[in-house]
Amino acid sequence: MLRKRRVVVTGLGTVSPIGNSIDKFWNSLLEGKSGVKRLTRFDPTYYTCKIGAEVIDFDPSLYLSAKELKRMDRFVQFAVVGAKMAVSDAKIHLDKEDRNRFGAIVGSGIGGLHTVESEHRQYIALGPEKGPDRISPFLIPMLIINMASGQISITLGLKGPNSAVGTACATGNNAIGDAFRIIQHDEADLMICGGSEAAITVMGFGGFCALKALSLRNNEPEKASRPFDKGRDGFVMGEGAGIIVIEELDHALKRNAPIYCELIGYGMSADAYHMTAPDPQGDGGVRCMIAALKDAGIKPENVDYINAHGTSTLYNDKIETLAIKKTFGAHAKKLAVSSTKSVTGHLLGAAGGVEMIACALAIKHSIIPPTINYETPDPDCDLDYVPNEPRAQKIRVAASNALGFGGHNATLIVKKYI
């Protein structure tokens, strides 16, 4: 039987509504500083929901040339900048690495909506006679989801395994899990992985409004994302990227790399139930978490903390709570469970990457980030959600859940590296 190689997390990079550096991101999480505000990227006056978690103060020109920027949709810019941050954080010297053994798997839930909409507007403005001639030759290569990982490989010269994932809000976790297995099976030594999303556009945002999935707490933006609270009324749409570097343990030790934690388990499943609603019995989530525990070779009682999917929607939070209780039994009441989406909003395909960064930092600093805006307990959500204040606690093992439209479920498990 092939021995699975050990894999560690050595670099973190994020572009987020609460900061475009790891320090700002982490400090905002611990301070409970919400990234939710009234939308500025377009006029939301005629939308039912008028708030979101936008990336602000983002200057991609610090990392990319003007020529590169013109050929990248906003979600690709986020991904490439996040990747460069993570490589720098991991203290990787690319010229010293075998780039045939260095790959990337970065996905997106939706892809290049900014490009689609801007090109379509131009087509409509010029009409069917002149419009087709003005469609950009970069339209397709800018909008497709795989261009996040493609541009990362091009920009950094990475020639190892390269792929993309598109499993809605489970994208980030699936990308990290797939990259994890590639290193375990000796197909690469280092992988850049995670998710990126930039779908706060007139159509993308409008689509979620039409689904009636978004919070309508327009007069209190900072309090709108309130996972597990009885007064929750929908999620808050966000944007950004969460990108990490993972690498084979011996490779990391040989170059004296910083090690945040060890990645030990990955599970995934399908609800096979509904396009947008989770299975009301939480069956898919249960099977997913059990698969991750089995892959990690640990028992439920070994887990100290869960970074929940915790979207702040009525059904997700109730059903995820049920799934956690079914998976962990009596230990569920001893678990710390928090949702960092209460601070960041829901970054869709980027959520898993950003939340894995939160897990890595929680393990490193022995602090659990809180679930903010938790005011009124819900009888259906009766776990320890680390309400409103960070908690100093040693974390040996942490899990991160991601549940996506289409019934996609993905769980990652990390532990303190010893």
Backbone torsions as a table, in degrees:
resi	resn	phi	psi	omega
1	MET	NA	132.8	-179.1
2	LEU	-67.0	126.9	177.4
3	ARG	-75.6	126.7	178.0
4	LYS	-73.6	132.1	178.8
5	ARG	-76.2	147.2	179.8
6	ARG	-79.2	145.2	-173.6
7	VAL	-129.5	132.5	-179.5
8	VAL	-123.4	156.7	176.5
9	VAL	-94.5	121.6	-174.9
10	THR	-121.0	-11.1	-178.8
11	GLY	-147.6	142.5	-179.0
12	LEU	-129.1	141.8	176.4
13	GLY	-149.8	133.2	-179.9
14	THR	-144.3	143.5	166.5
15	VAL	-117.1	119.0	-170.7
16	SER	-147.4	166.1	177.7
17	PRO	-67.4	-12.5	-178.8
18	ILE	-116.1	16.6	176.5
19	GLY	144.7	141.9	-178.7
20	ASN	-106.3	33.1	171.4
21	SER	-150.2	159.0	-178.6
22	ILE	-63.6	-41.4	-179.2
23	ASP	-62.7	-46.3	-179.6
24	LYS	-65.3	-41.7	178.5
25	PHE	-58.9	-51.0	-176.4
26	TRP	-65.4	-44.1	179.8
27	ASN	-62.6	-39.1	178.9
28	SER	-66.0	-38.5	176.6
29	LEU	-60.2	-47.6	-176.5
30	LEU	-69.7	-32.1	178.4
31	GLU	-80.5	-10.1	-176.5
32	GLY	65.8	35.9	-176.6
33	LYS	-89.1	100.9	-174.9
34	SER	-64.3	143.7	175.9
35	GLY	-98.4	12.0	-175.2
36	VAL	-93.0	129.5	179.5
37	LYS	-147.2	174.9	171.7
38	ARG	-63.2	140.1	-176.8
39	LEU	-62.7	143.6	178.2
40	THR	-122.1	-15.3	-175.2
41	ARG	-73.0	-21.3	172.1
42	PHE	-156.3	166.9	-178.7
43	ASP	-78.5	114.6	-176.4
44	PRO	-92.5	13.5	-173.1
45	THR	-49.5	-43.1	-173.1
46	TYR	-96.2	12.5	176.0
47	TYR	-97.1	147.4	177.3
48	THR	-64.6	-41.7	174.4
49	CYS	-100.4	134.6	-175.1
50	LYS	-122.4	11.9	-174.4
51	ILE	-125.7	156.4	178.6
52	GLY	-166.4	174.3	179.2
53	ALA	-110.4	88.5	-176.5
54	GLU	-89.2	150.7	170.5
55	VAL	-78.3	126.9	178.8
56	ILE	-120.0	162.2	178.1
57	ASP	55.6	35.9	179.0
58	PHE	-93.8	119.6	-178.8
59	ASP	-122.4	86.8	-177.2
60	PRO	-66.4	-17.4	180.0
61	SER	-65.6	-14.5	175.2
62	LEU	-71.5	-17.2	-175.3
63	TYR	-122.3	-22.0	-172.1
64	LEU	-133.5	149.1	179.1
65	SER	-76.1	163.8	178.6
66	ALA	-60.0	-38.0	179.0
67	LYS	-65.0	-42.7	179.0
68	GLU	-64.5	-42.0	-177.2
69	LEU	-62.5	-37.6	-179.3
70	LYS	-65.7	-17.8	-177.0
71	ARG	-107.9	13.9	-179.2
72	MET	-129.2	128.3	169.5
73	ASP	-64.7	163.4	-178.1
74	ARG	-57.7	-38.8	-179.3
75	PHE	-67.3	-31.2	177.1
76	VAL	-73.1	-39.5	175.5
77	GLN	-57.3	-46.8	177.8
78	PHE	-56.3	-46.0	-176.0
79	ALA	-64.3	-46.1	-177.3
80	VAL	-67.4	-42.4	178.0
81	VAL	-63.7	-43.4	177.0
82	GLY	-60.6	-39.0	178.8
83	ALA	-65.4	-42.4	178.8
84	LYS	-64.2	-39.0	175.9
85	MET	-60.8	-45.7	-177.0
86	ALA	-65.5	-40.3	178.1
87	VAL	-63.7	-42.0	177.7
88	SER	-64.9	-43.2	180.0
89	ASP	-62.8	-34.1	179.3
90	ALA	-78.7	-3.2	179.6
91	LYS	57.5	43.1	179.0
92	ILE	-89.6	130.7	172.3
93	HIS	-102.5	103.8	-172.7
94	LEU	-57.7	-34.9	-178.3
95	ASP	-66.6	-17.1	-179.9
96	LYS	-96.4	-4.9	-176.5
97	GLU	-99.7	150.4	170.7
98	ASP	-79.8	102.0	-172.7
99	ARG	-72.4	-10.1	171.8
100	ASN	-72.8	-15.8	-179.2
101	ARG	-110.5	17.3	-177.3
102	PHE	-127.2	115.6	-174.7
103	GLY	-125.8	-172.0	-178.7
104	ALA	-150.1	134.8	168.5
105	ILE	-132.0	105.4	179.1
106	VAL	-132.8	129.6	-177.3
107	GLY	-120.3	-175.9	177.7
108	SER	-151.4	146.9	178.2
109	GLY	-74.6	-34.3	-172.9
110	ILE	-125.4	-36.7	178.0
111	GLY	90.4	-150.7	-166.6
112	GLY	-83.6	63.2	179.9
113	LEU	-64.7	-34.4	179.0
114	HIS	-58.1	-45.0	-179.7
115	THR	-66.8	-44.8	179.4
116	VAL	-57.1	-48.6	-175.0
117	GLU	-70.3	-40.5	-179.0
118	SER	-67.2	-39.2	178.8
119	GLU	-69.7	-37.0	179.0
120	HIS	-68.0	-39.0	177.6
121	ARG	-60.2	-41.1	179.9
122	GLN	-66.6	-40.2	178.0
123	TYR	-60.3	-47.4	-179.1
124	ILE	-63.6	-41.0	-178.3
125	ALA	-63.1	-36.0	-176.8
126	LEU	-89.4	-19.2	179.0
127	GLY	86.8	169.6	-175.4
128	PRO	-67.2	-19.1	-179.5
129	GLU	-79.9	-43.1	-177.5
130	LYS	-104.2	-22.6	-176.0
131	GLY	-55.2	-47.5	-177.7
132	PRO	-58.8	-32.8	-179.2
133	ASP	-72.1	-16.6	-177.9
134	ARG	-101.6	3.7	175.8
135	ILE	-67.9	130.7	-176.4
136	SER	-66.7	138.0	174.1
137	PRO	-65.6	-13.0	179.1
138	PHE	-94.5	2.3	-178.2
139	LEU	-53.0	-56.9	-176.0
140	ILE	-65.7	-52.1	-179.2
141	PRO	-67.2	-10.4	175.0
142	MET	-91.4	-27.0	-173.4
143	LEU	-94.4	-22.9	-173.1
144	ILE	-70.7	142.2	-172.3
145	ILE	-60.7	-36.8	-175.6
146	ASN	-69.1	-8.8	-177.4
147	MET	-71.5	-17.0	174.3
148	ALA	-62.6	-54.0	178.7
149	SER	-71.2	-33.0	178.7
150	GLY	-62.6	-46.5	-179.4
151	GLN	-70.7	-30.8	174.3
152	ILE	-61.9	-45.1	-179.2
153	SER	-66.3	-38.9	179.9
154	ILE	-66.8	-47.1	-176.3
155	THR	-65.7	-38.0	-176.7
156	LEU	-100.0	-5.0	178.9
157	GLY	71.8	35.2	-177.8
158	LEU	-90.2	126.2	-174.4
159	LYS	-114.1	9.6	178.6
160	GLY	-81.8	-166.2	-179.5
161	PRO	-52.4	133.2	-177.6
162	ASN	-139.5	125.6	-177.7
163	SER	-155.1	178.4	178.9
164	ALA	-141.0	154.3	-179.8
165	VAL	-123.4	141.6	175.9
166	GLY	-136.8	74.9	-178.5
167	THR	-117.2	46.8	177.8
168	ALA	53.4	-130.3	-173.9
169	CYS	-77.0	-3.9	173.9
170	ALA	-93.1	-0.6	-173.3
171	THR	-53.4	-52.4	-175.7
172	GLY	-58.7	-45.3	179.7
173	ASN	-66.1	-41.5	178.4
174	ASN	-63.7	-40.3	179.6
175	ALA	-62.8	-44.6	179.2
176	ILE	-66.2	-43.2	180.0
177	GLY	-63.6	-41.4	178.8
178	ASP	-65.6	-39.9	178.0
179	ALA	-65.9	-38.4	176.5
180	PHE	-55.4	-46.2	-178.1
181	ARG	-70.2	-33.0	177.3
182	ILE	-61.4	-42.6	178.4
183	ILE	-71.1	-42.4	177.9
184	GLN	-53.7	-38.1	-175.6
185	HIS	-92.8	14.6	172.3
186	ASP	65.3	33.6	176.3
187	GLU	-98.8	-6.8	175.7
188	ALA	-163.9	161.5	176.6
189	ASP	-103.7	-31.3	178.6
190	LEU	-133.9	145.9	175.8
191	MET	-140.5	137.2	167.6
192	ILE	-93.9	131.4	-174.8
193	CYS	-152.5	159.5	180.0
194	GLY	145.6	-152.4	-177.2
195	GLY	-144.6	160.1	179.8
196	SER	-143.5	144.7	-178.2
197	GLU	-150.9	138.4	175.7
198	ALA	-147.6	67.7	-174.0
199	ALA	-108.7	14.6	175.5
200	ILE	-81.0	82.2	178.4
201	THR	-129.8	172.3	-177.2
202	VAL	-60.5	-36.4	-179.5
203	MET	-84.9	-44.2	-179.8
204	GLY	-60.3	-47.2	179.3
205	PHE	-67.6	-41.1	179.3
206	GLY	-61.4	-35.6	179.2
207	GLY	-63.7	-41.0	178.3
208	PHE	-71.6	-33.0	173.2
209	CYS	-61.1	-43.7	-179.6
210	ALA	-62.7	-31.1	177.1
211	LEU	-73.7	-11.4	-175.9
212	LYS	59.3	38.8	-177.6
213	ALA	-99.4	-12.9	-172.2
214	LEU	-95.7	151.3	175.9
215	SER	-64.7	142.9	177.3
216	LEU	-108.4	19.7	178.9
217	ARG	-80.5	61.2	-172.5
218	ASN	-67.6	-26.4	-177.7
219	ASN	-84.4	-9.7	178.0
220	GLU	-134.9	67.3	-174.0
221	PRO	-53.5	-44.0	-175.7
222	GLU	-66.4	-18.4	-179.2
223	LYS	-104.0	5.2	-173.2
224	ALA	-72.8	-38.5	179.6
225	SER	-87.4	108.6	-173.4
226	ARG	-139.8	68.8	-177.9
227	PRO	-55.7	138.9	174.5
228	PHE	70.2	-5.7	177.1
229	ASP	-78.0	144.5	-178.0
230	LYS	-61.4	-28.4	-177.6
231	GLY	-88.1	11.0	-179.3
232	ARG	-65.0	144.5	-177.6
233	ASP	-138.0	17.6	178.5
234	GLY	142.2	167.0	-179.3
235	PHE	-88.8	165.7	176.6
236	VAL	-110.7	122.7	-175.4
237	MET	-74.5	134.1	179.3
238	GLY	-128.0	-178.4	178.3
239	GLU	-147.0	163.8	178.3
240	GLY	142.0	-164.4	179.4
241	ALA	-147.0	143.9	172.2
242	GLY	-126.9	110.8	-174.4
243	ILE	-125.0	134.3	177.7
244	ILE	-128.3	159.1	170.4
245	VAL	-106.0	126.7	172.4
246	ILE	-118.6	149.8	-179.4
247	GLU	-153.4	159.7	179.6
248	GLU	-64.0	137.6	-171.0
249	LEU	-55.6	-51.1	-177.7
250	ASP	-61.4	-37.1	177.5
251	HIS	-61.9	-42.4	179.8
252	ALA	-66.0	-42.5	-179.1
253	LEU	-65.5	-37.9	-178.3
254	LYS	-63.8	-31.6	-179.9
255	ARG	-101.9	11.1	177.1
256	ASN	57.1	45.4	-177.2
257	ALA	-75.4	151.1	171.4
258	PRO	-68.7	137.7	-179.6
259	ILE	-121.3	118.1	179.0
260	TYR	-82.0	-43.3	-176.7
261	CYS	-170.5	173.1	177.8
262	GLU	-109.3	132.2	177.1
263	LEU	-86.8	121.2	-171.7
264	ILE	-124.0	-15.3	-176.4
265	GLY	-150.1	146.4	179.8
266	TYR	-145.9	127.2	175.8
267	GLY	-134.8	149.4	176.0
268	MET	-147.2	156.4	-179.4
269	SER	-159.3	174.5	175.4
270	ALA	-125.4	141.2	175.5
271	ASP	-72.5	-34.8	-174.3
272	ALA	51.5	47.1	-173.0
273	TYR	-127.6	-54.0	-171.2
274	HIS	-158.2	155.4	-178.9
275	MET	-61.6	-41.5	-174.4
276	THR	-125.3	-22.7	-176.3
277	ALA	-92.9	142.0	176.0
278	PRO	-76.2	157.0	174.8
279	ASP	-58.0	123.5	-175.1
280	PRO	-62.8	-17.1	177.0
281	GLN	-93.8	-2.6	179.1
282	GLY	69.7	17.6	-173.6
283	ASP	-58.5	-44.7	-178.6
284	GLY	-63.4	-42.3	178.2
285	GLY	-63.8	-39.6	178.5
286	VAL	-62.2	-50.4	-178.5
287	ARG	-62.9	-34.3	179.3
288	CYS	-66.6	-48.0	179.9
289	MET	-65.8	-39.4	177.8
290	ILE	-62.6	-40.7	178.4
291	ALA	-62.5	-39.7	179.5
292	ALA	-67.4	-41.3	177.2
293	LEU	-61.9	-42.2	178.9
294	LYS	-64.0	-43.6	179.6
295	ASP	-62.2	-37.2	-179.4
296	ALA	-77.2	-15.9	-179.0
297	GLY	70.3	34.6	-179.3
298	ILE	-126.9	166.4	177.9
299	LYS	-96.5	157.2	179.3
300	PRO	-52.8	-39.0	-176.8
301	GLU	-70.3	-7.4	176.3
302	ASN	-78.7	-16.2	-176.5
303	VAL	-84.6	132.0	-179.5
304	ASP	-100.6	-31.9	-171.5
305	TYR	-144.1	139.6	172.6
306	ILE	-120.9	123.8	167.8
307	ASN	-86.0	103.8	-171.6
308	ALA	-75.6	157.6	171.4
309	HIS	-62.0	-44.6	165.8
310	GLY	36.9	68.6	-170.9
311	THR	-83.9	-16.2	-175.1
312	SER	84.9	18.1	171.6
313	THR	-98.1	155.1	-174.9
314	LEU	-56.8	-49.4	-173.2
315	TYR	-81.4	-40.6	-177.4
316	ASN	-57.1	-50.5	-173.9
317	ASP	-66.3	-39.6	178.2
318	LYS	-64.0	-45.6	-175.3
319	ILE	-76.0	-35.2	176.6
320	GLU	-65.1	-40.4	176.4
321	THR	-58.7	-45.5	178.3
322	LEU	-60.4	-43.2	-179.1
323	ALA	-64.3	-39.9	178.2
324	ILE	-63.5	-42.4	-179.6
325	LYS	-65.9	-39.4	178.0
326	LYS	-66.6	-37.3	-178.1
327	THR	-73.3	-44.0	-170.4
328	PHE	-101.2	-7.6	177.0
329	GLY	58.7	-136.0	-178.0
330	ALA	-61.7	-26.4	-178.6
331	HIS	-69.1	-19.4	-178.9
332	ALA	-56.1	-35.6	-178.7
333	LYS	-72.7	-16.6	180.0
334	LYS	-95.8	-9.9	-179.1
335	LEU	-76.3	144.8	165.5
336	ALA	-89.9	127.4	-178.6
337	VAL	-129.0	120.7	176.6
338	SER	-135.1	157.2	176.5
339	SER	-118.1	112.3	178.0
340	THR	-75.0	-8.2	173.7
341	LYS	-64.6	-18.8	176.1
342	SER	-61.8	-25.5	-179.5
343	VAL	-101.6	-43.7	-173.4
344	THR	-88.8	-15.8	-164.0
345	GLY	75.9	-177.0	-176.6
346	HIS	-100.3	112.0	-175.9
347	LEU	-89.1	17.4	174.6
348	LEU	52.6	-118.9	-176.8
349	GLY	-65.4	-17.1	178.5
350	ALA	-91.1	-9.8	-172.5
351	ALA	-58.3	-46.1	-176.9
352	GLY	-61.2	-40.4	178.9
353	GLY	-65.4	-45.1	179.7
354	VAL	-63.9	-39.9	-177.7
355	GLU	-75.4	-26.2	171.8
356	MET	-68.3	-36.1	174.8
357	ILE	-61.0	-43.0	178.1
358	ALA	-60.9	-40.5	178.0
359	CYS	-64.4	-44.6	-179.6
360	ALA	-60.7	-42.3	-179.5
361	LEU	-72.3	-35.0	177.3
362	ALA	-61.8	-42.4	177.9
363	ILE	-66.4	-44.5	-177.9
364	LYS	-61.7	-44.0	-173.3
365	HIS	-98.0	-2.4	-177.8
366	SER	55.8	44.8	177.2
367	ILE	-137.2	131.9	177.5
368	ILE	-97.4	122.7	177.7
369	PRO	-68.4	148.6	-173.0
370	PRO	-86.0	168.0	164.1
371	THR	-96.4	106.2	-178.7
372	ILE	-82.1	168.9	179.6
373	ASN	65.0	21.5	177.3
374	TYR	-88.7	105.9	-174.1
375	GLU	-119.2	-42.2	-175.0
376	THR	-123.4	114.8	-179.8
377	PRO	-61.5	145.0	175.9
378	ASP	-107.1	126.1	179.8
379	PRO	-55.9	-26.7	179.3
380	ASP	-83.0	-9.9	180.0
381	CYS	-124.8	90.5	-167.2
382	ASP	-122.5	36.0	176.6
383	LEU	-104.2	179.9	178.1
384	ASP	-86.7	102.8	-174.7
385	TYR	-97.0	17.8	179.3
386	VAL	47.8	63.5	-170.4
387	PRO	-70.4	124.2	162.4
388	ASN	69.6	-22.4	-179.2
389	GLU	-131.5	141.4	176.2
390	PRO	-65.1	156.5	-176.5
391	ARG	-125.9	123.3	174.7
392	ALA	-73.6	119.1	-178.5
393	GLN	-161.4	133.5	175.0
394	LYS	-69.4	133.2	-178.5
395	ILE	-119.1	115.3	176.2
396	ARG	-85.3	-42.7	-177.2
397	VAL	-137.2	134.4	177.2
398	ALA	-129.6	146.7	176.3
399	ALA	-121.5	152.0	177.9
400	SER	-131.2	124.6	-179.8
401	ASN	-100.1	144.1	173.1
402	ALA	-141.8	127.0	-176.0
403	LEU	-127.7	125.6	-172.3
404	GLY	-120.3	158.7	171.8
405	PHE	-51.0	147.0	-175.3
406	GLY	90.8	-4.4	179.4
407	GLY	83.0	22.2	178.5
408	HIS	-80.8	130.3	177.4
409	ASN	-126.6	137.8	177.7
410	ALA	-147.5	130.5	179.3
411	THR	-124.6	135.2	175.2
412	LEU	-115.9	146.0	177.5
413	ILE	-127.7	130.1	177.8
414	VAL	-125.6	155.8	177.5
415	LYS	-136.8	162.6	177.5
416	LYS	-64.2	132.2	179.8
417	TYR	-80.3	128.1	178.2
418	ILE	-124.8	NA	NA
